Amino acid sequence: MGLFDSAKRIIEEMYTKKGTQGLMDVEKMKACRDIEGLIDFLKHETITVTIGAAQIALGEMGEPALEPLLQATNGAKQDVQKNIIGALGYMGEPALTPLREMLQNGTSFIQTEAASALGDAGEPGVDLLIKILKDEEENKDIRLAAAFGLQTTDNKAATDPLIELLEDKNHWIRAAAVQALATKSDDERAEKAFYEAVDDGLIDSAAKQEFDHDYSKMLKKSDIG
């Protein structure tokens, strides 16, 4: 599902009876600081806009919600884990340590979601992802997940480290950096670096196969390839 389709779905859900009621329920639980009730939304809700509202509410509650959220990930299905880890991203600094542990020790799915949450966690999360990316001794898969996390952030502090990674000795890291730069078309430096990387043949055909929809859109826009 593309960005436009996702946004359209969220808007439509907001005006359904179920969506409206869900948002009202989240507000009530937030006012009562009903952490378990909000976590239940992340476990059972199917309305995207309600899930998002519950994630934000739990994130804003901060540290008191941290341990219940972490406990709720145990044995949960992937879609529930995704919802819970997303809430940790909205929590910001209190969740950095557990998110870092998930990135270090989790399954590939957990690593990707944790990296995405760190990208949403504000400046401290972005700083952590950048630190991981710059560490050439770090596990390649963890560095790749960190690069994915920087795709999800609109923090322009990520641009320079991503450009630096275009010189990384690992071609998959270079490819991941290009992919992340491709998501930042509102940043002139990122867009320029992306075009130059493609022009210079910095990424090979195998790496191109890993690229997502954003990469394809940028290629069409620039008429490269």
Secondary structure, DSSP 8 states (H G I E B T S, - for coil): --HHHHHHHHHHHHTSHHHHHHHHHHHHHHHHT-HHHHHHHHHH---HHHHHHHHHHHHHH-GGGHHHHHHHHTT--HHHHHHHHHHHHHH-GGGHHHHHHHHHHS-HHHHHHHHHHHHHS-HHHHHHHHHHHH-TTS-HHHHHHHHHHHHS---GGGHHHHHHGGG-SSHHHHHHHHHHHHT-TTSHHHHHHHHHHHHTT-S-HHHHTT--HHHHHHHHHHT--
